[in-house]
Amino acid sequence: MTRRFVGVLLFAAAVALAASVLLYQMLIRRAPAPTAAVAPAAVQLVVAVKDLEVGSVIKPEDVKLADWNGAIPNGAIMKVDGKDGAIGRGVMSPIVAQEPVLASRLALPGAGGGLAAQIPKGMRAVAIRLNDVSSVSGFVGTGQHVDVMISGNRGMQGTVAKTVTTLEDLEVLSAGQELKKDAENKPVMVGTVNLLVTPEQAEQLSLASAMNIQLVLRNPLDREIARTSGSSTKTLFEGGRPDLRQNPSEGAEQPRAPRLSARVVKPAPKEVEAPPAKPPEPLVMEIVSGTHKTEIKFTGEAK
């Protein structure tokens, strides 16, 4: 009995093994032959041959076509020349060597290079002549944000300094140096700062330039507009806040009229005129002559 049971088990194992071998071979025959991995085709993009500075115009020797195997950057330029090419367009933000040239970093075709290509539509660039002190000792640079502060004489208040509310948080397009360098690759120092403003702000800056003007450097992340009341030489010694009105009496609080009491005031009694004095009664004298009587009155008045 035991030998027969062992024989059955061995026979079943042999059949299962044979079936597994046959199934495995059938699956191998039906499986497709492995193919070599297809490498993605390289795309040619326009890359910078050297570092390109802001304000420069791309020339043929500045860019080239190069193979790009990774993901294509958004806005990448794929032509060196032509309508949508990179040559002849101004650089609006720095581009390093071997970096793809993106349309977002270039000015529009035909806009050229320099400062004008960086001015957005509807905005203006205004140049202000400054010295080292008024320009925060040269710390005002391209891309910084500044406030404009003016100072002048205001009569009795003395010299008054005021931050112009409408001229706060202005972006600096260029300051302290030109966008291009000289033959020795050194920045050319100039005494002007170009600010990006609206047409209305350009008019206000034109009026402010007739007075003493100073730029106040601020954190570019701080976009809050500060509304100051200004400061004057008079308040530096006396304290308090200056009254910047042209006529200090204008707008001043007028003295209030005295409040009337609710108590009823009796009118003063009128003087009673004395009645006119009565004239004295006349003195009557009777003269009797027989049956005839005569009366004579004496009033005492001269006749």
C-alpha positions in Angstrom: 0.0 0.0 0.0 2.8 2.4 0.9 4.7 1.7 -2.3 1.7 2.2 -4.5 1.0 5.6 -2.8 4.6 6.7 -3.3 4.5 5.7 -6.9 1.4 7.8 -7.5 3.0 10.8 -6.0 6.1 10.4 -8.1 4.0 10.0 -11.2 2.0 13.1 -10.4 5.2 15.1 -9.8 6.6 14.0 -13.1 3.5 15.0 -15.0 3.4 18.4 -13.3 7.0 19.0 -14.2 6.5 18.1 -17.8 3.5 20.3 -18.1 5.4 23.2 -16.6 8.2 22.8 -19.1 5.8 22.7 -22.0 3.9 25.8 -20.8 7.1 27.7 -20.3 8.4 27.0 -23.8 5.0 27.9 -25.3 5.1 31.3 -23.5 8.7 32.0 -24.7 7.8 31.3 -28.3 4.8 33.6 -28.2 6.6 36.5 -26.5 7.9 39.3 -28.9 11.6 39.6 -29.4 13.2 42.4 -27.2 14.0 45.6 -29.1 16.7 48.1 -28.4 15.6 51.2 -26.4 14.9 54.2 -28.7 16.7 57.2 -27.5 14.7 60.5 -27.8 15.8 62.6 -30.7 17.8 65.6 -29.7 16.3 69.1 -30.4 18.4 72.0 -31.4 17.9 75.2 -29.4 19.6 78.6 -29.5 22.1 78.9 -26.7 24.4 81.8 -25.7 28.1 81.4 -26.7 29.2 83.9 -23.9 27.6 85.9 -21.1 25.1 88.4 -22.5 24.6 91.6 -20.4 21.4 93.6 -20.1 21.0 96.2 -22.8 23.2 94.5 -25.4 21.9 93.5 -28.8 22.5 89.9 -29.8 25.0 89.5 -32.7 25.7 86.4 -34.8 28.8 85.6 -32.8 26.9 85.7 -29.5 24.6 82.7 -30.1 24.6 79.2 -31.8 22.4 76.2 -32.3 23.1 73.3 -29.9 21.6 69.9 -29.2 19.2 69.8 -26.3 18.3 66.4 -24.9 16.2 67.4 -21.9 12.8 69.0 -21.6 12.4 72.0 -23.9 12.2 75.2 -21.8 9.1 77.3 -22.2 9.6 80.0 -24.7 13.0 78.7 -26.0 14.1 80.1 -29.3 14.9 77.6 -32.0 16.1 79.9 -34.8 19.3 82.0 -34.9 18.2 84.4 -37.5 15.0 85.3 -39.3 11.6 86.5 -38.1 11.6 84.6 -34.9 15.3 84.4 -34.5 17.5 85.7 -31.7 19.9 87.9 -33.7 19.1 91.7 -33.5 17.0 91.5 -30.3 17.9 93.3 -27.1 18.7 91.5 -23.9 16.4 92.4 -21.0 17.8 90.1 -18.3 21.3 88.5 -18.0 22.0 85.3 -20.0 25.0 83.1 -19.1 27.1 81.1 -21.5 25.6 77.7 -22.7 22.1 78.8 -21.4 19.1 78.5 -23.8 17.9 81.9 -25.0 14.3 82.4 -24.0 11.9 84.9 -25.6 10.9 86.2 -22.1 14.5 87.5 -21.6 14.6 89.4 -24.9 13.0 92.6 -26.1 10.4 92.4 -28.9 11.7 92.2 -32.4 12.5 95.7 -33.7 12.7 97.2 -30.2 16.5 97.1 -30.2 18.6 97.2 -27.1 19.5 99.6 -24.4 17.3 101.3 -21.8 14.3 101.9 -24.1 13.8 98.1 -24.7 13.3 97.6 -20.9 10.4 100.1 -20.6 7.0 98.3 -20.4 4.1 99.5 -22.4 2.4 102.5 -20.8 5.4 103.4 -18.6 8.2 105.9 -18.9 11.8 106.3 -17.9 12.8 109.6 -16.2 16.4 110.6 -15.5 17.3 112.4 -12.3 20.7 114.0 -11.7 22.0 113.1 -8.3 25.2 113.1 -6.2 26.7 110.4 -4.0 24.7 111.6 -1.0 21.3 111.9 -2.7 21.7 108.5 -4.3 22.5 106.7 -1.0 26.2 106.7 -1.7 25.9 104.6 -4.8 23.9 101.8 -3.2 21.0 102.6 -5.5 21.4 100.1 -8.3 19.4 98.6 -11.2 16.3 96.8 -10.0 16.2 98.5 -6.6 13.1 100.3 -5.3 13.3 103.8 -3.9 11.1 106.6 -2.5 11.5 110.3 -3.6 12.0 112.9 -0.9 12.0 116.6 -1.6 13.0 119.5 0.6 12.5 123.3 0.3 11.9 126.5 2.2 8.3 127.0 3.5 8.4 130.4 5.1 7.8 130.4 8.8 8.3 126.6 9.0 11.9 126.9 7.7 13.3 124.1 5.5 10.7 121.3 5.1 11.4 117.7 4.0 8.6 115.5 2.7 8.3 112.1 1.2 6.1 112.4 -1.9 3.4 109.8 -1.4 2.8 109.4 -5.2 6.5 108.9 -5.8 7.1 105.9 -3.5 8.2 102.4 -4.5 9.7 103.4 -7.8 11.8 100.9 -9.7 15.4 101.9 -10.7 16.2 101.0 -14.4 19.8 102.1 -14.2 21.9 104.0 -11.7 25.5 105.0 -11.2 26.7 103.4 -14.4 25.8 103.0 -18.0 24.3 99.7 -19.2 27.4 99.2 -21.4 31.1 99.2 -20.4 34.0 101.0 -21.9 36.9 99.5 -23.9 38.6 98.3 -20.7 35.5 96.5 -19.6 34.9 99.0 -16.7 31.6 100.6 -15.8 31.3 104.3 -16.9 30.2 106.3 -13.9 27.4 108.8 -14.5 25.5 111.2 -12.2 22.0 110.2 -13.1 19.4 107.6 -12.1 16.7 106.4 -14.4 13.4 105.6 -12.7 10.5 103.6 -14.1 7.3 105.8 -13.7 3.9 106.5 -15.1 3.3 109.6 -17.3 1.7 111.3 -14.3 4.6 110.5 -12.0 7.0 111.8 -14.7 5.3 115.2 -14.5 5.6 115.2 -10.7 9.3 114.3 -10.9 9.8 117.2 -13.4 8.5 119.6 -10.7 10.4 117.9 -7.9 13.7 118.2 -9.8 13.5 122.0 -9.3 13.9 121.5 -5.6 16.4 119.5 -3.5 15.7 115.9 -4.2 16.9 112.7 -2.5 16.3 109.0 -3.0 15.5 106.8 -0.1 16.4 103.1 -0.5 13.7 100.6 0.5 13.4 96.8 0.7 12.0 95.6 -2.7 9.6 93.3 -0.8 8.2 96.2 1.2 5.4 97.6 -1.1 3.5 99.6 1.6 3.0 103.3 0.9 4.0 105.4 3.9 2.0 108.6 4.4 4.2 111.0 6.3 3.4 114.5 7.5 6.9 115.8 6.7 9.5 117.4 8.9 10.8 120.9 9.3 13.7 122.7 11.0 11.2 124.4 13.3 9.9 121.1 14.6 13.4 119.7 15.0 13.8 122.1 17.9 10.3 122.5 19.1 9.0 119.0 18.6 5.6 118.1 17.2 4.5 117.9 13.6 4.8 120.8 11.1 1.8 122.6 9.8 2.5 122.5 6.0 -0.4 124.8 5.0 0.6 128.0 3.2 -1.5 130.1 5.6 -1.5 128.6 9.0 -4.8 130.3 9.8 -6.5 128.4 7.0 -8.5 125.4 8.2 -7.7 126.3 11.8 -10.5 125.6 14.3 -12.5 128.8 14.8 -13.3 129.8 18.4 -16.7 128.7 19.5 -19.3 131.1 20.6 -20.0 131.1 24.3 -22.9 128.8 25.3 -25.9 130.6 26.6 -27.2 129.5 29.9 -30.7 128.1 30.2 -31.5 130.5 33.1 -34.1 133.1 32.1 -32.7 136.6 32.5 -35.3 139.2 33.5 -35.1 142.5 31.7 -34.1 145.5 33.6 -37.1 147.6 34.8 -37.8 150.7 32.7 -37.6 154.1 34.3 -41.0 155.6 34.9 -41.3 159.2 33.7 -42.7 161.6 36.3 -46.0 163.2 35.3 -45.7 166.8 34.3 -46.3 169.2 37.2 -49.7 170.8 37.2 -49.8 174.5 36.8 -50.8 176.4 40.0 -54.5 177.3 40.3 -55.1 181.0 39.4 -55.8 183.5 42.2 -59.4 184.8 41.8 -60.3 188.2 43.1 -64.0 189.3 43.2 -65.0 192.9 43.0 -68.6 193.8 44.0 -70.0 197.0 42.9 -73.6 197.3 43.8 -75.3 194.5 42.1 -72.5 194.0 39.7 -69.8 191.4 40.5 -66.5 191.2 38.6 -63.9 188.3 38.9 -60.2 188.9 38.1 -57.9 185.8 37.9 -54.2 186.1 38.6 -52.1 183.2 37.0 -48.8 184.6 38.1 -47.5 184.5 34.4 -46.1 187.7 33.0 -48.2 189.3 30.2 
